[in-house]
Amino acid sequence: MDTINVTADTCDGPRCGARAYVYVQINDRELAYCGHHGTEYMPRLTENAQVIVDLRHTIPA
Ligand SMILES: [Zn+2]
C-alpha cells in the first residue's frame, strides 16, 4: 500500500500561505495547494501528478 506523508498543510503556491486543500504527489515530491492555486494548477497537475487528493469540496463557504 502506498501512503502519502503530507508534511505541509499550507499552500506551496507563490507568496501564498493559505490553508491547503489540494495535495499532490508528483515525481516523489509532495506539494500542497490552497483552493485558489489548486484550481489554477489543476490542469497541469492532472497531467503530471501520480496522486491528487482534492479536498476543495470541504472548503467552508
Ligand atoms: Zn495558494
N, CA, C, O and the ligand as a Tripos MOL2 file, in Angstrom:
@<TRIPOS>MOLECULE
protein
  245   243    62     0     0
PROTEIN
NO_CHARGES

@<TRIPOS>ATOM
      1 N           0.8460   -1.1960    0.0000 N.3       1 MET1
      2 CA          0.0000    0.0000    0.0000 C.3       1 MET1
      3 C           0.8770    1.2390    0.0000 C.2       1 MET1
      4 O           1.8570    1.3210    0.7410 O.2       1 MET1
      5 N           0.5250    2.1830   -0.8200 N.am      2 ASP2
      6 CA          1.2350    3.4490   -0.8390 C.3       2 ASP2
      7 C           0.6130    4.4020    0.1610 C.2       2 ASP2
      8 O          -0.6090    4.4900    0.2870 O.2       2 ASP2
      9 N           1.4540    5.0970    0.8520 N.am      3 THR3
     10 CA          0.9620    6.1480    1.7400 C.3       3 THR3
     11 C           1.6140    7.4610    1.3360 C.2       3 THR3
     12 O           2.7190    7.4860    0.7950 O.2       3 THR3
     13 N           0.9210    8.5270    1.6050 N.am      4 ILE4
     14 CA          1.4500    9.8620    1.3310 C.3       4 ILE4
     15 C           1.6310   10.5760    2.6560 C.2       4 ILE4
     16 O           0.6940   10.6870    3.4480 O.2       4 ILE4
     17 N           2.8220   11.0510    2.8880 N.am      5 ASN5
     18 CA          3.0740   11.8710    4.0590 C.3       5 ASN5
     19 C           2.8530   13.3230    3.6920 C.2       5 ASN5
     20 O           3.6110   13.9020    2.9140 O.2       5 ASN5
     21 N           1.8390   13.8880    4.2410 N.am      6 VAL6
     22 CA          1.5640   15.2980    3.9810 C.3       6 VAL6
     23 C           2.2270   16.1020    5.0790 C.2       6 VAL6
     24 O           1.7560   16.1450    6.2160 O.2       6 VAL6
     25 N           3.3240   16.7340    4.7200 N.am      7 THR7
     26 CA          4.0980   17.4430    5.7260 C.3       7 THR7
     27 C           3.6610   18.8920    5.8540 C.2       7 THR7
     28 O           3.8390   19.5070    6.9050 O.2       7 THR7
     29 N           3.1060   19.4250    4.8150 N.am      8 ALA8
     30 CA          2.7050   20.8270    4.8490 C.3       8 ALA8
     31 C           1.1980   20.9200    4.7180 C.2       8 ALA8
     32 O           0.5850   20.2080    3.9230 O.2       8 ALA8
     33 N           0.6180   21.7890    5.4930 N.am      9 ASP9
     34 CA         -0.8140   21.9950    5.3470 C.3       9 ASP9
     35 C          -1.1160   23.4080    4.9110 C.2       9 ASP9
     36 O          -2.2400   23.8940    5.0390 O.2       9 ASP9
     37 N          -0.0860   24.0600    4.3900 N.am     10 THR10
     38 CA         -0.3050   25.3750    3.8020 C.3      10 THR10
     39 C           0.1350   25.3490    2.3400 C.2      10 THR10
     40 O           0.9330   24.5080    1.9240 O.2      10 THR10
     41 N          -0.3960   26.2760    1.5890 N.am     11 CYS11
     42 CA         -0.2020   26.2950    0.1420 C.3      11 CYS11
     43 C           1.2620   26.5190   -0.2190 C.2      11 CYS11
     44 O           1.9400   27.3660    0.3630 O.2      11 CYS11
     45 N           1.7380   25.7360   -1.1970 N.am     12 ASP12
     46 CA          3.0900   25.9130   -1.7220 C.3      12 ASP12
     47 C           3.1210   26.8730   -2.9000 C.2      12 ASP12
     48 O           4.1610   27.0300   -3.5400 O.2      12 ASP12
     49 N           2.0200   27.5060   -3.1900 N.am     13 GLY13
     50 CA          1.9780   28.4620   -4.2920 C.3      13 GLY13
     51 C           2.8270   29.6850   -3.9840 C.2      13 GLY13
     52 O           3.2130   29.9160   -2.8380 O.2      13 GLY13
     53 N           3.1120   30.4620   -5.0160 N.am     14 PRO14
     54 CA          3.9640   31.6420   -4.8410 C.3      14 PRO14
     55 C           3.3100   32.6670   -3.9200 C.2      14 PRO14
     56 O           2.1710   33.0870   -4.1250 O.2      14 PRO14
     57 N           4.0710   33.0540   -2.9020 N.am     15 ARG15
     58 CA          3.6230   34.0810   -1.9590 C.3      15 ARG15
     59 C           2.2260   33.7900   -1.4130 C.2      15 ARG15
     60 O           1.3700   34.6690   -1.3250 O.2      15 ARG15
     61 N           2.0320   32.5280   -1.0530 N.am     16 CYS16
     62 CA          0.7260   32.1340   -0.5590 C.3      16 CYS16
     63 C           0.9170   31.2470    0.6590 C.2      16 CYS16
     64 O           1.6840   30.2860    0.6120 O.2      16 CYS16
     65 N           0.2470   31.5520    1.7190 N.am     17 GLY17
     66 CA          0.3430   30.7180    2.9060 C.3      17 GLY17
     67 C          -1.0150   30.2410    3.3540 C.2      17 GLY17
     68 O          -1.2140   29.9100    4.5230 O.2      17 GLY17
     69 N          -1.9590   30.2040    2.4140 N.am     18 ALA18
     70 CA         -3.3120   29.7980    2.7640 C.3      18 ALA18
     71 C          -3.3620   28.3130    3.0930 C.2      18 ALA18
     72 O          -2.4680   27.5510    2.7240 O.2      18 ALA18
     73 N          -4.3940   27.9240    3.7750 N.am     19 ARG19
     74 CA         -4.5540   26.5220    4.1130 C.3      19 ARG19
     75 C          -4.7090   25.6910    2.8400 C.2      19 ARG19
     76 O          -5.4180   26.0810    1.9130 O.2      19 ARG19
     77 N          -4.0360   24.5420    2.8120 N.am     20 ALA20
     78 CA         -4.0470   23.7060    1.6090 C.3      20 ALA20
     79 C          -5.2770   22.8020    1.5730 C.2      20 ALA20
     80 O          -5.6920   22.2430    2.5880 O.2      20 ALA20
     81 N          -5.8360   22.6790    0.3940 N.am     21 TYR21
     82 CA         -6.9630   21.7720    0.1720 C.3      21 TYR21
     83 C          -6.7080   20.8080   -0.9840 C.2      21 TYR21
     84 O          -7.5220   19.9240   -1.2510 O.2      21 TYR21
     85 N          -5.5890   20.9780   -1.6610 N.am     22 VAL22
     86 CA         -5.2280   20.0590   -2.7440 C.3      22 VAL22
     87 C          -3.8140   19.5580   -2.4680 C.2      22 VAL22
     88 O          -2.8700   20.3430   -2.3770 O.2      22 VAL22
     89 N          -3.6830   18.2320   -2.3350 N.am     23 TYR23
     90 CA         -2.3780   17.6210   -2.1070 C.3      23 TYR23
     91 C          -2.0290   16.7720   -3.3100 C.2      23 TYR23
     92 O          -2.8730   16.0430   -3.8320 O.2      23 TYR23
     93 N          -0.7790   16.8650   -3.7520 N.am     24 VAL24
     94 CA         -0.3740   16.0830   -4.9120 C.3      24 VAL24
     95 C           0.9580   15.4090   -4.6370 C.2      24 VAL24
     96 O           1.8050   15.9240   -3.9080 O.2      24 VAL24
     97 N           1.1150   14.2380   -5.2460 N.am     25 GLN25
     98 CA          2.4130   13.5910   -5.2910 C.3      25 GLN25
     99 C           2.8520   13.6130   -6.7400 C.2      25 GLN25
    100 O           2.1620   13.1110   -7.6270 O.2      25 GLN25
    101 N           4.0010   14.1980   -6.9590 N.am     26 ILE26
    102 CA          4.4720   14.3900   -8.3190 C.3      26 ILE26
    103 C           5.9700   14.1340   -8.3440 C.2      26 ILE26
    104 O           6.7520   14.8740   -7.7470 O.2      26 ILE26
    105 N           6.3560   13.0770   -9.0420 N.am     27 ASN27
    106 CA          7.7700   12.7080   -9.1310 C.3      27 ASN27
    107 C           8.4140   12.6040   -7.7490 C.2      27 ASN27
    108 O           9.4870   13.1590   -7.5120 O.2      27 ASN27
    109 N           7.7450   11.8830   -6.8340 N.am     28 ASP28
    110 CA          8.2540   11.6170   -5.4920 C.3      28 ASP28
    111 C           8.3620   12.8640   -4.6390 C.2      28 ASP28
    112 O           9.0130   12.8420   -3.5940 O.2      28 ASP28
    113 N           7.7400   13.9500   -5.0620 N.am     29 ARG29
    114 CA          7.6280   15.1210   -4.1910 C.3      29 ARG29
    115 C           6.1700   15.2650   -3.8080 C.2      29 ARG29
    116 O           5.2690   14.8700   -4.5480 O.2      29 ARG29
    117 N           5.9550   15.8480   -2.6180 N.am     30 GLU30
    118 CA          4.6020   16.1560   -2.2110 C.3      30 GLU30
    119 C           4.4320   17.6610   -2.1880 C.2      30 GLU30
    120 O           5.2560   18.3920   -1.6380 O.2      30 GLU30
    121 N           3.3570   18.1000   -2.7900 N.am     31 LEU31
    122 CA          3.0590   19.5220   -2.8080 C.3      31 LEU31
    123 C           1.6400   19.7240   -2.3080 C.2      31 LEU31
    124 O           0.8010   18.8260   -2.3790 O.2      31 LEU31
    125 N           1.3960   20.9070   -1.8070 N.am     32 ALA32
    126 CA          0.0700   21.2320   -1.3020 C.3      32 ALA32
    127 C          -0.3390   22.5980   -1.8370 C.2      32 ALA32
    128 O           0.4810   23.5100   -1.9450 O.2      32 ALA32
    129 N          -1.6040   22.7200   -2.1640 N.am     33 TYR33
    130 CA         -2.0960   23.9880   -2.6970 C.3      33 TYR33
    131 C          -3.4200   24.3480   -2.0540 C.2      33 TYR33
    132 O          -4.2090   23.4800   -1.6790 O.2      33 TYR33
    133 N          -3.6420   25.6340   -1.9370 N.am     34 CYS34
    134 CA         -4.9310   26.1140   -1.4710 C.3      34 CYS34
    135 C          -5.9660   25.9300   -2.5900 C.2      34 CYS34
    136 O          -5.6250   25.5220   -3.7000 O.2      34 CYS34
    137 N          -7.2010   26.2280   -2.2900 N.am     35 GLY35
    138 CA         -8.2430   26.0720   -3.2900 C.3      35 GLY35
    139 C          -7.9790   26.9030   -4.5310 C.2      35 GLY35
    140 O          -8.1870   26.4480   -5.6560 O.2      35 GLY35
    141 N          -7.5180   28.1290   -4.3120 N.am     36 HIS36
    142 CA         -7.2510   29.0250   -5.4410 C.3      36 HIS36
    143 C          -6.1620   28.4610   -6.3490 C.2      36 HIS36
    144 O          -6.3570   28.3320   -7.5580 O.2      36 HIS36
    145 N          -5.0150   28.1270   -5.7590 N.am     37 HIS37
    146 CA         -3.9120   27.6270   -6.5770 C.3      37 HIS37
    147 C          -4.1790   26.2060   -7.0500 C.2      37 HIS37
    148 O          -3.7360   25.8220   -8.1320 O.2      37 HIS37
    149 N          -4.8980   25.4230   -6.2550 N.am     38 GLY38
    150 CA         -5.2620   24.0880   -6.7140 C.3      38 GLY38
    151 C          -6.0690   24.1410   -7.9930 C.2      38 GLY38
    152 O          -5.8390   23.3670   -8.9230 O.2      38 GLY38
    153 N          -7.0130   25.0590   -8.0290 N.am     39 THR39
    154 CA         -7.8220   25.2250   -9.2390 C.3      39 THR39
    155 C          -6.9670   25.7410  -10.3910 C.2      39 THR39
    156 O          -7.1130   25.3080  -11.5340 O.2      39 THR39
    157 N          -6.0700   26.6780  -10.0690 N.am     40 GLU40
    158 CA         -5.2260   27.2600  -11.1170 C.3      40 GLU40
    159 C          -4.3110   26.2060  -11.7430 C.2      40 GLU40
    160 O          -4.1160   26.1830  -12.9580 O.2      40 GLU40
    161 N          -3.7530   25.3280  -10.8950 N.am     41 TYR41
    162 CA         -2.7650   24.3660  -11.3870 C.3      41 TYR41
    163 C          -3.3660   23.0240  -11.7620 C.2      41 TYR41
    164 O          -2.6580   22.1590  -12.2770 O.2      41 TYR41
    165 N          -4.6540   22.8300  -11.5140 N.am     42 MET42
    166 CA         -5.2320   21.5020  -11.6930 C.3      42 MET42
    167 C          -5.0010   20.8960  -13.0860 C.2      42 MET42
    168 O          -4.6940   19.7080  -13.1770 O.2      42 MET42
    169 N          -5.1360   21.6620  -14.1600 N.am     43 PRO43
    170 CA         -4.8750   21.0530  -15.4730 C.3      43 PRO43
    171 C          -3.4610   20.4840  -15.5800 C.2      43 PRO43
    172 O          -3.2630   19.4080  -16.1440 O.2      43 PRO43
    173 N          -2.4780   21.2100  -15.0370 N.am     44 ARG44
    174 CA         -1.1060   20.7180  -15.0720 C.3      44 ARG44
    175 C          -0.9250   19.5330  -14.1260 C.2      44 ARG44
    176 O          -0.2140   18.5760  -14.4340 O.2      44 ARG44
    177 N          -1.5770   19.6160  -12.9770 N.am     45 LEU45
    178 CA         -1.4430   18.5340  -12.0000 C.3      45 LEU45
    179 C          -2.0220   17.2360  -12.5370 C.2      45 LEU45
    180 O          -1.4200   16.1750  -12.3730 O.2      45 LEU45
    181 N          -3.1660   17.3060  -13.1670 N.am     46 THR46
    182 CA         -3.7800   16.0750  -13.6560 C.3      46 THR46
    183 C          -2.9300   15.4480  -14.7570 C.2      46 THR46
    184 O          -3.0180   14.2430  -14.9930 O.2      46 THR46
    185 N          -2.1150   16.2410  -15.4270 N.am     47 GLU47
    186 CA         -1.2360   15.6760  -16.4460 C.3      47 GLU47
    187 C           0.0040   15.0440  -15.8490 C.2      47 GLU47
    188 O           0.5150   14.0550  -16.3730 O.2      47 GLU47
    189 N           0.4980   15.6150  -14.7440 N.am     48 ASN48
    190 CA          1.8220   15.2370  -14.2580 C.3      48 ASN48
    191 C           1.8510   14.5120  -12.9170 C.2      48 ASN48
    192 O           2.8080   13.7920  -12.6310 O.2      48 ASN48
    193 N           0.8390   14.6850  -12.1010 N.am     49 ALA49
    194 CA          0.9000   14.1120  -10.7660 C.3      49 ALA49
    195 C           0.5290   12.6370  -10.7760 C.2      49 ALA49
    196 O          -0.2930   12.1890  -11.5760 O.2      49 ALA49
    197 N           1.1570   11.8910   -9.8670 N.am     50 GLN50
    198 CA          0.8140   10.4890   -9.7010 C.3      50 GLN50
    199 C          -0.4160   10.3350   -8.8060 C.2      50 GLN50
    200 O          -1.2460    9.4490   -9.0080 O.2      50 GLN50
    201 N          -0.5100   11.2130   -7.8230 N.am     51 VAL51
    202 CA         -1.6340   11.1630   -6.8870 C.3      51 VAL51
    203 C          -2.1320   12.5790   -6.6650 C.2      51 VAL51
    204 O          -1.3380   13.5040   -6.4920 O.2      51 VAL51
    205 N          -3.4370   12.7460   -6.6710 N.am     52 ILE52
    206 CA         -4.0320   14.0340   -6.3340 C.3      52 ILE52
    207 C          -5.0920   13.7950   -5.2810 C.2      52 ILE52
    208 O          -5.9880   12.9700   -5.4620 O.2      52 ILE52
    209 N          -4.9880   14.5120   -4.1910 N.am     53 VAL53
    210 CA         -6.0220   14.4730   -3.1620 C.3      53 VAL53
    211 C          -6.7070   15.8320   -3.1870 C.2      53 VAL53
    212 O          -6.1450   16.8420   -2.7640 O.2      53 VAL53
    213 N          -7.9220   15.8290   -3.6870 N.am     54 ASP54
    214 CA         -8.6450   17.0840   -3.8860 C.3      54 ASP54
    215 C          -9.6950   17.2310   -2.8000 C.2      54 ASP54
    216 O         -10.7040   16.5260   -2.7850 O.2      54 ASP54
    217 N          -9.4390   18.1510   -1.9030 N.am     55 LEU55
    218 CA        -10.3620   18.3790   -0.7820 C.3      55 LEU55
    219 C         -11.0700   19.7130   -0.9270 C.2      55 LEU55
    220 O         -11.5690   20.2670    0.0530 O.2      55 LEU55
    221 N         -11.1150   20.2260   -2.1350 N.am     56 ARG56
    222 CA        -11.7090   21.5640   -2.3220 C.3      56 ARG56
    223 C         -13.1960   21.5840   -1.9450 C.2      56 ARG56
    224 O         -13.7490   22.6280   -1.5980 O.2      56 ARG56
    225 N         -13.8290   20.4030   -2.0210 N.am     57 HIS57
    226 CA        -15.2450   20.3800   -1.6660 C.3      57 HIS57
    227 C         -15.4630   20.5910   -0.1750 C.2      57 HIS57
    228 O         -16.5920   20.7980    0.2690 O.2      57 HIS57
    229 N         -14.3640   20.5360    0.6090 N.am     58 THR58
    230 CA        -14.5040   20.7460    2.0500 C.3      58 THR58
    231 C         -14.2070   22.1950    2.4420 C.2      58 THR58
    232 O         -14.2620   22.5390    3.6220 O.2      58 THR58
    233 N         -13.8940   23.0380    1.4710 N.am     59 ILE59
    234 CA        -13.6190   24.4410    1.7890 C.3      59 ILE59
    235 C         -14.9070   25.0830    2.3200 C.2      59 ILE59
    236 O         -15.9530   25.0160    1.6740 O.2      59 ILE59
    237 N         -14.8200   25.6920    3.4760 N.am     60 PRO60
    238 CA        -16.0340   26.3320    4.0090 C.3      60 PRO60
    239 C         -16.4930   27.4540    3.0940 C.2      60 PRO60
    240 O         -15.6860   28.2100    2.5530 O.2      60 PRO60
    241 N         -17.7720   27.5420    2.9390 N.am     61 ALA61
    242 CA        -18.3200   28.5710    2.0450 C.3      61 ALA61
    243 C         -18.1300   29.9520    2.6600 C.2      61 ALA61
    244 O         -18.5240   30.9540    2.0630 O.2      61 ALA61
    245 ZN         -2.3210   29.3050   -2.6270 Zn       62 ZN62
@<TRIPOS>BOND
     1     1     2 1
     2     2     3 1
     3     3     4 2
     4     3     5 am
     5     5     6 1
     6     6     7 1
     7     7     8 2
     8     7     9 am
     9     9    10 1
    10    10    11 1
    11    11    12 2
    12    11    13 am
    13    13    14 1
    14    14    15 1
    15    15    16 2
    16    15    17 am
    17    17    18 1
    18    18    19 1
    19    19    20 2
    20    19    21 am
    21    21    22 1
    22    22    23 1
    23    23    24 2
    24    23    25 am
    25    25    26 1
    26    26    27 1
    27    27    28 2
    28    27    29 am
    29    29    30 1
    30    30    31 1
    31    31    32 2
    32    31    33 am
    33    33    34 1
    34    34    35 1
    35    35    36 2
    36    35    37 am
    37    37    38 1
    38    38    39 1
    39    39    40 2
    40    39    41 am
    41    41    42 1
    42    42    43 1
    43    43    44 2
    44    43    45 am
    45    45    46 1
    46    46    47 1
    47    47    48 2
    48    47    49 am
    49    49    50 1
    50    50    51 1
    51    51    52 2
    52    51    53 am
    53    53    54 1
    54    54    55 1
    55    55    56 2
    56    55    57 am
    57    57    58 1
    58    58    59 1
    59    59    60 2
    60    59    61 am
    61    61    62 1
    62    62    63 1
    63    63    64 2
    64    63    65 am
    65    65    66 1
    66    66    67 1
    67    67    68 2
    68    67    69 am
    69    69    70 1
    70    70    71 1
    71    71    72 2
    72    71    73 am
    73    73    74 1
    74    74    75 1
    75    75    76 2
    76    75    77 am
    77    77    78 1
    78    78    79 1
    79    79    80 2
    80    79    81 am
    81    81    82 1
    82    82    83 1
    83    83    84 2
    84    83    85 am
    85    85    86 1
    86    86    87 1
    87    87    88 2
    88    87    89 am
    89    89    90 1
    90    90    91 1
    91    91    92 2
    92    91    93 am
    93    93    94 1
    94    94    95 1
    95    95    96 2
    96    95    97 am
    97    97    98 1
    98    98    99 1
    99    99   100 2
   100    99   101 am
   101   101   102 1
   102   102   103 1
   103   103   104 2
   104   103   105 am
   105   105   106 1
   106   106   107 1
   107   107   108 2
   108   107   109 am
   109   109   110 1
   110   110   111 1
   111   111   112 2
   112   111   113 am
   113   113   114 1
   114   114   115 1
   115   115   116 2
   116   115   117 am
   117   117   118 1
   118   118   119 1
   119   119   120 2
   120   119   121 am
   121   121   122 1
   122   122   123 1
   123   123   124 2
   124   123   125 am
   125   125   126 1
   126   126   127 1
   127   127   128 2
   128   127   129 am
   129   129   130 1
   130   130   131 1
   131   131   132 2
   132   131   133 am
   133   133   134 1
   134   134   135 1
   135   135   136 2
   136   135   137 am
   137   137   138 1
   138   138   139 1
   139   139   140 2
   140   139   141 am
   141   141   142 1
   142   142   143 1
   143   143   144 2
   144   143   145 am
   145   145   146 1
   146   146   147 1
   147   147   148 2
   148   147   149 am
   149   149   150 1
   150   150   151 1
   151   151   152 2
   152   151   153 am
   153   153   154 1
   154   154   155 1
   155   155   156 2
   156   155   157 am
   157   157   158 1
   158   158   159 1
   159   159   160 2
   160   159   161 am
   161   161   162 1
   162   162   163 1
   163   163   164 2
   164   163   165 am
   165   165   166 1
   166   166   167 1
   167   167   168 2
   168   167   169 am
   169   169   170 1
   170   170   171 1
   171   171   172 2
   172   171   173 am
   173   173   174 1
   174   174   175 1
   175   175   176 2
   176   175   177 am
   177   177   178 1
   178   178   179 1
   179   179   180 2
   180   179   181 am
   181   181   182 1
   182   182   183 1
   183   183   184 2
   184   183   185 am
   185   185   186 1
   186   186   187 1
   187   187   188 2
   188   187   189 am
   189   189   190 1
   190   190   191 1
   191   191   192 2
   192   191   193 am
   193   193   194 1
   194   194   195 1
   195   195   196 2
   196   195   197 am
   197   197   198 1
   198   198   199 1
   199   199   200 2
   200   199   201 am
   201   201   202 1
   202   202   203 1
   203   203   204 2
   204   203   205 am
   205   205   206 1
   206   206   207 1
   207   207   208 2
   208   207   209 am
   209   209   210 1
   210   210   211 1
   211   211   212 2
   212   211   213 am
   213   213   214 1
   214   214   215 1
   215   215   216 2
   216   215   217 am
   217   217   218 1
   218   218   219 1
   219   219   220 2
   220   219   221 am
   221   221   222 1
   222   222   223 1
   223   223   224 2
   224   223   225 am
   225   225   226 1
   226   226   227 1
   227   227   228 2
   228   227   229 am
   229   229   230 1
   230   230   231 1
   231   231   232 2
   232   231   233 am
   233   233   234 1
   234   234   235 1
   235   235   236 2
   236   235   237 am
   237   237   238 1
   238   238   239 1
   239   239   240 2
   240   239   241 am
   241   241   242 1
   242   242   243 1
   243   243   244 2
@<TRIPOS>SUBSTRUCTURE
     1 MET1         2 RESIDUE 1 A MET
     2 ASP2         6 RESIDUE 1 A ASP
     3 THR3        10 RESIDUE 1 A THR
     4 ILE4        14 RESIDUE 1 A ILE
     5 ASN5        18 RESIDUE 1 A ASN
     6 VAL6        22 RESIDUE 1 A VAL
     7 THR7        26 RESIDUE 1 A THR
     8 ALA8        30 RESIDUE 1 A ALA
     9 ASP9        34 RESIDUE 1 A ASP
    10 THR10       38 RESIDUE 1 A THR
    11 CYS11       42 RESIDUE 1 A CYS
    12 ASP12       46 RESIDUE 1 A ASP
    13 GLY13       50 RESIDUE 1 A GLY
    14 PRO14       54 RESIDUE 1 A PRO
    15 ARG15       58 RESIDUE 1 A ARG
    16 CYS16       62 RESIDUE 1 A CYS
    17 GLY17       66 RESIDUE 1 A GLY
    18 ALA18       70 RESIDUE 1 A ALA
    19 ARG19       74 RESIDUE 1 A ARG
    20 ALA20       78 RESIDUE 1 A ALA
    21 TYR21       82 RESIDUE 1 A TYR
    22 VAL22       86 RESIDUE 1 A VAL
    23 TYR23       90 RESIDUE 1 A TYR
    24 VAL24       94 RESIDUE 1 A VAL
    25 GLN25       98 RESIDUE 1 A GLN
    26 ILE26      102 RESIDUE 1 A ILE
    27 ASN27      106 RESIDUE 1 A ASN
    28 ASP28      110 RESIDUE 1 A ASP
    29 ARG29      114 RESIDUE 1 A ARG
    30 GLU30      118 RESIDUE 1 A GLU
    31 LEU31      122 RESIDUE 1 A LEU
    32 ALA32      126 RESIDUE 1 A ALA
    33 TYR33      130 RESIDUE 1 A TYR
    34 CYS34      134 RESIDUE 1 A CYS
    35 GLY35      138 RESIDUE 1 A GLY
    36 HIS36      142 RESIDUE 1 A HIS
    37 HIS37      146 RESIDUE 1 A HIS
    38 GLY38      150 RESIDUE 1 A GLY
    39 THR39      154 RESIDUE 1 A THR
    40 GLU40      158 RESIDUE 1 A GLU
    41 TYR41      162 RESIDUE 1 A TYR
    42 MET42      166 RESIDUE 1 A MET
    43 PRO43      170 RESIDUE 1 A PRO
    44 ARG44      174 RESIDUE 1 A ARG
    45 LEU45      178 RESIDUE 1 A LEU
    46 THR46      182 RESIDUE 1 A THR
    47 GLU47      186 RESIDUE 1 A GLU
    48 ASN48      190 RESIDUE 1 A ASN
    49 ALA49      194 RESIDUE 1 A ALA
    50 GLN50      198 RESIDUE 1 A GLN
    51 VAL51      202 RESIDUE 1 A VAL
    52 ILE52      206 RESIDUE 1 A ILE
    53 VAL53      210 RESIDUE 1 A VAL
    54 ASP54      214 RESIDUE 1 A ASP
    55 LEU55      218 RESIDUE 1 A LEU
    56 ARG56      222 RESIDUE 1 A ARG
    57 HIS57      226 RESIDUE 1 A HIS
    58 THR58      230 RESIDUE 1 A THR
    59 ILE59      234 RESIDUE 1 A ILE
    60 PRO60      238 RESIDUE 1 A PRO
    61 ALA61      242 RESIDUE 1 A ALA
    62 ZN62       245 GROUP 0 **** ****
